[in-house]
């Protein structure tokens, strides 16, 4: 009779431990989803600023059509990205296109002094900082979630219930690792 009680206690403790591990995996998965939503909010804000920025520069640099088209195309691809990997790749292209746009601005001193342009530039710089913070928070959360799935005994529960690792939101191109230059 005593062995049966001990066995029931052990089974009960294992069951409680399994439930706790499962719940912690669900919490981390939801935190990852929430962190990605915060990244998305900041990216959408950036996308909303870009057309205003392009229009302001267009007024001064009408013959730079190719640069404007690249920025617009890159923005569209970034908006339509479906996965974290697609978003990372699209953001790399968009960052490069924005660098080209700001290189064009260097040739127009009167544009650099334009109040509307300066406000847009300041807003974009702030948004870039928020994107970097949101991306870091997302990647930290993904790291915790993925690590939880890999360590024993969580890996058993994660495998039993089909938890899958999340992708990091990374910058792929070495030249894109720096911030977009938005000050003149």
Phi and psi in degrees as a GROMACS rama.xvg file:
@    title "Ramachandran Plot"
@    xaxis  label "Phi"
@    yaxis  label "Psi"
@TYPE xy
-65.621  -36.0784  UNK-2
-67.24  -35.8885  UNK-3
-65.8008  -40.0077  UNK-4
-64.9679  -44.2361  UNK-5
-62.6043  -42.6466  UNK-6
-61.8901  -43.2465  UNK-7
-64.7271  -37.8045  UNK-8
-64.8182  -44.1681  UNK-9
-63.3839  -45.1904  UNK-10
-62.3504  -42.1284  UNK-11
-62.4523  -43.219  UNK-12
-64.8473  -41.5931  UNK-13
-63.2425  -39.7211  UNK-14
-65.2626  -45.0165  UNK-15
-62.5416  -42.0861  UNK-16
-63.7491  -42.8563  UNK-17
-61.6444  -42.4607  UNK-18
-64.5299  -42.4285  UNK-19
-63.2434  -42.5948  UNK-20
-65.0049  -45.8804  UNK-21
-57.527  -47.8966  UNK-22
-62.5196  -38.0259  UNK-23
-67.8584  -34.547  UNK-24
-66.0977  -41.202  UNK-25
-63.6628  -43.3996  UNK-26
-60.922  -45.8456  UNK-27
-66.1357  -39.0533  UNK-28
-61.5954  -43.3387  UNK-29
-66.7023  -35.8855  UNK-30
-64.3433  -38.7128  UNK-31
-62.0849  -45.7047  UNK-32
-62.4067  -41.1778  UNK-33
-66.3272  -42.2083  UNK-34
-62.7252  -39.0291  UNK-35
-65.7542  -37.9055  UNK-36
-61.4207  -36.5392  UNK-37
-68.6999  -38.2686  UNK-38
-60.7247  -45.6214  UNK-39
-60.7797  -39.7228  UNK-40
-59.1701  -45.7635  UNK-41
-69.2357  -37.4111  UNK-42
-64.916  -40.9321  UNK-43
-62.617  -38.6628  UNK-44
-61.7745  -42.6389  UNK-45
-61.0591  -45.0033  UNK-46
-62.1136  -33.7183  UNK-47
-70.0235  -30.1372  UNK-48
-77.0105  -31.6561  UNK-49
-59.6888  -46.3529  UNK-50
-59.8878  -38.0352  UNK-51
-64.5268  -40.9253  UNK-52
-63.6841  -46.6631  UNK-53
-61.2574  -44.6241  UNK-54
-62.9844  -39.0235  UNK-55
-64.5925  -44.6556  UNK-56
-68.4398  -37.4752  UNK-57
-56.1057  -37.5928  UNK-58
-59.7088  -26.8139  UNK-59
-102.793  -31.1113  UNK-60
-123.472  63.1422  UNK-61
-60.7431  -30.2432  UNK-62
-84.8086  4.52489  UNK-63
-95.7985  40.5052  UNK-64
-56.9616  -40.1601  UNK-65
-60.4089  -40.3438  UNK-66
-63.9564  -43.8646  UNK-67
-63.2851  -40.3256  UNK-68
-64.9671  -39.9724  UNK-69
-64.0401  -42.2718  UNK-70
-64.2593  -45.6554  UNK-71
-63.8998  -42.405  UNK-72
-65.4557  -42.8207  UNK-73
-64.5323  -39.6267  UNK-74
-62.2613  -44.4518  UNK-75
-61.7209  -43.5863  UNK-76
-63.2771  -39.4398  UNK-77
-66.8462  -40.8694  UNK-78
-63.4095  -36.7923  UNK-79
-89.2096  0.216472  UNK-80
-62.5318  138.938  UNK-81
-105.205  -33.4679  UNK-82
-113.675  168.191  UNK-83
-61.5507  -41.2165  UNK-84
-64.0477  -46.2675  UNK-85
-60.4596  -40.687  UNK-86
-63.5801  -42.9387  UNK-87
-59.2523  -47.8359  UNK-88
-63.5203  -43.783  UNK-89
-64.9581  -38.3344  UNK-90
-66.1196  -35.8074  UNK-91
-61.9906  -44.149  UNK-92
-64.8599  -43.9426  UNK-93
-63.3415  -41.271  UNK-94
-61.0909  -42.8321  UNK-95
-63.0886  -41.4574  UNK-96
-64.9577  -39.823  UNK-97
-65.9673  -36.6832  UNK-98
-61.5795  -39.4895  UNK-99
-63.9816  -41.1587  UNK-100
-61.9279  -44.5342  UNK-101
-70.6326  -26.6067  UNK-102
-66.6197  -37.4495  UNK-103
-62.7789  -40.8612  UNK-104
-59.9639  -31.7017  UNK-105
-55.9502  -27.5976  UNK-106
-83.0273  -2.05473  UNK-107
-128.669  86.0389  UNK-108
-58.7032  -34.0655  UNK-109
-67.4444  -29.1725  UNK-110
-70.8086  -41.2256  UNK-111
-61.9556  -22.7814  UNK-112
-94.5858  -6.46995  UNK-113
-66.2547  128.245  UNK-114
-62.0843  -42.5232  UNK-115
-62.1305  -43.9813  UNK-116
-63.098  -42.4128  UNK-117
-62.2769  -39.7553  UNK-118
-66.1209  -43.7359  UNK-119
-62.7194  -41.5664  UNK-120
-61.0665  -44.0499  UNK-121
-64.5894  -41.8861  UNK-122
-65.0814  -40.8317  UNK-123
-65.3415  -40.6099  UNK-124
-61.3046  -43.0025  UNK-125
-63.7799  -40.0374  UNK-126
-66.0555  -40.0725  UNK-127
-59.6041  -40.0627  UNK-128
-64.6481  -40.1434  UNK-129
-67.536  -36.8183  UNK-130
-63.3324  -44.7603  UNK-131
-60.6111  -43.6457  UNK-132
-64.5541  -46.5452  UNK-133
-63.008  -39.1624  UNK-134
-64.3505  -42.9925  UNK-135
-62.7734  -44.3432  UNK-136
-62.2435  -43.742  UNK-137
-60.1349  -49.5896  UNK-138
-63.8062  -36.6187  UNK-139
-63.5226  -41.5671  UNK-140
-67.2545  -41.5535  UNK-141
-61.5028  -41.6166  UNK-142
-59.7438  -44.101  UNK-143
-63.6726  -43.549  UNK-144
-63.6635  -47.7399  UNK-145
-66.1808  -38.1838  UNK-146
-65.7717  -40.4154  UNK-147
-59.8221  -34.7201  UNK-148
-74.7315  -18.307  UNK-149
-97.8662  -18.1556  UNK-150
-93.554  150.394  UNK-151
-80.1671  139.53  UNK-152
-93.3499  3.93612  UNK-153
-60.3933  -32.7446  UNK-154
-61.5637  -30.4446  UNK-155
-68.3204  -47.9856  UNK-156
-64.692  -43.4349  UNK-157
-60.2307  -42.1823  UNK-158
-67.2045  -40.153  UNK-159
-64.2588  -35.1359  UNK-160
-105.188  10.2089  UNK-161
72.3624  28.6236  UNK-162
-70.4004  135.592  UNK-163
-116.792  145.223  UNK-164
-62.379  150.269  UNK-165
-94.2726  154.713  UNK-166
-86.7694  145.495  UNK-167
-78.2048  151.924  UNK-168
-97.7663  96.0977  UNK-169
-112.966  155.136  UNK-170
-94.1395  123.086  UNK-171
-90.3279  -35.1422  UNK-172
-87.8291  133.429  UNK-173
-56.9587  -38.4209  UNK-174
-71.2601  -17.5354  UNK-175
-88.5908  -1.48208  UNK-176
-70.8206  -21.9414  UNK-177
-87.6662  167.582  UNK-178
-73.3689  158.804  UNK-179
-68.4716  130.179  UNK-180
-76.9153  118.548  UNK-181
-125.343  11.2665  UNK-182
-116.485  146.486  UNK-183
